[in-house]
């Protein structure tokens, strides 16, 4: 980085860790800092104006578009990205044949359901949707079909037409219900 | 036998809903898209674009940009060492504009710098003097000889007519209409992005790129760089959707040029706004169509004139035009036709491939016409379509005989049998009403409508193109490795290819090697062709390896190889009792074969549009149910019922994903998606202003897959990517017509088209 641009230094709290940002330009979005400075490329950029939801992260428990947050203003917030999601009840068994037990332990029930129900095609919208669905189900464990649609209507998917994504959310809700 | 069946079901072979091998990485966020690649010592690249649709470049001054700290290079047309232009069919598009800019957003220069913000400042510091010219934006005017020719190749990109049977015959009944199709954007989520690594000597480059066709890109890039093709290596970067928009060159040449100039890795990625200018769109079209029919509703003749606005450069316009005119008849019998088609150059954005490729436009016209015909003959939309439904063996208006399985009648009947949705409940949530929560519909004004659309779509490339795909299969120690250059863009070829290998070879472990140019071409991931073409190549390579395996086992165990077969995961002797697992039989040996799958040859059309120009066809029917607020002009698509001719279902989960995804894109074209032009200027290059279907816009989809295996297809399966998005658009518009009584001759249907 040249001296002409960027000499900000600050610390962000991301996925439970303090991450130091050095030599940054003050105009950088949280999305840019996550992707280009902190080696967390899971959050995706696809519209830069909060319309598509691909960059969704949790900030103090709220789902936000990280492209609309200036990174330097996120100091002090508790940020969770797709890389930091953890399953609250990891005991749920996988039914997937091609997801090995080893990997299965590393992904959440929501992530597993997206794979098993066909909610992933190109996968570019997927991380944002995964975060949005975690956020929904944390706040509302038993959403109606319409509540599901409304809560993910800020996440655009161009491949699936959403049908398999609805199926994935429904599968998680049913499994969580059964295990309660 | 039941044991075998049980075991078969548990393996991820053909016909099962095998899961995506890249699924885990994609849900974790660790899958590497082309925009996720990072390199030590890399620079960012960015493109300067024309603010004018048509202008002469008087001068370009890059001095100030080069003085900015952190800027490593600024390049313009004069820095292109090889061919100054590129293009899929005709190399008529400049790498950088030099004399003229011919559309808003045309690249003029590119920079490399240490930070995206430095790039932005450098672009702002480049001084380009333009002599602004009056753009030619109406294709009807553009094609006249008296109009200024905006390109040395002229304004008429292609003209083709079709004359079939008796051009003068008429019928008891005629219906006609003028139809307009707006400019749709593919709007893939993963923006254009690439990383170019220069070779240390500067004589070569490795480009990691999200594309649909690695080898075609390589040929065009190498020509512009003036490098041998072997010195330009392409590796598929993770692709975030494509839908046709990645078939043309966008940032490929710019990125490589900057890498070679600076000697450092260059990362480029477009913003959403830039992406609207950086790739081709679906052709806007104007179509006049007239049907002549008997009083019973049987089509006697179809006449049409089609005008496709190709924008400033050729891209795939000639092929899109041919697809449009050769699908004038739709999936219906028709003995006589007079069709005239034009693809014309204007100062609008270049248009090219998008899912449905010319057939979307033709289908909106012919399906609107079928409803007019039904009305004129006193038939229902279903009856008129059944009376005219095409069958295998029918002669098309090009003279080509329909050799594909053509279950048009079944598609219609099975769609018709799908139960209707419940009526709108009196206490329905506001989100279920037209307009949703934003502009609340008045329940008193909501009217339900039902409409139909049926379509035919050619599969693969046409007009004599030697289309092929290459794959290599290597079997060793019970593990199969597959190598191909096929672009996985989300469609699921990475799921299908291992399913094929498991089915043919009796292995469970399949490794996919990197998709790059270190093997022969796979052709493009487009035209609904990869399951057929690359699937055929993988199948062929695996079968060759299986022959070698049988020879090896036969020799070792003194059995005639012809008696051997694969059962489950074993090689067995069909006559004796010998049995050995594939894993054991391949211990310590390596069997490797490469196979090229070519489809059958096709021909050019003659002057009268006659010739066997297409390879094969697929069919689909759609029935749409909509709720319309007739006062506010708002539409809610309630249900899409569909029966699609798929040949054979190879992966049910992938197949339904293609069907539902295609329907959403067709819905977009029907009621919301349009790039709005104003005298050559794009007015809405953002996701705020270019509206895409969201989860709340998604209709309930009830889909039936009709399995009648296609004898020509290597796996019996037809391509299923494009048909879902084609006839759903006219079906939705027909449903809105039924609800409103409005003529609605353009898509997308806008609120003012309904309520004013």
Interface residues (C-beta under 8 A of the other chain):
Chain A: X1 X2 X3 X4 X5 X6 X25 X27 X32 X35 X36 X39 X40 X41 X42 X43 X44 X45 X46 X47 X48 X49 X51 X52 X54 X81 X82 X83 X96 X97 X98 X99 X103 X106 X107 X111 X112 X114 X115 X116 X117 X118 X120 X121 X122 X123 X124 X125 X126 X127 X130 X146 X148 X149 X150 X152 X153 X154 X155 X156 X157 X158 X159 X160 X161 X162 X163 X164 X165 X166
Chain B: X10 X12 X17 X18 X19 X20 X21 X22 X23 X24 X26 X27 X28 X29 X30 X31 X32 X33 X35 X36 X38 X68 X69 X70 X114 X115 X116 X117 X118 X186 X187 X188 X189 X190 X191 X238 X239 X240 X241 X242 X243 X271 X272 X273 X429 X431 X432 X437 X489 X490 X491 X492 X653 X654 X656 X657 X659 X660 X661 X662 X663 X664 X665 X686 X687 X688 X692 X693 X694 X695 X696 X698 X701
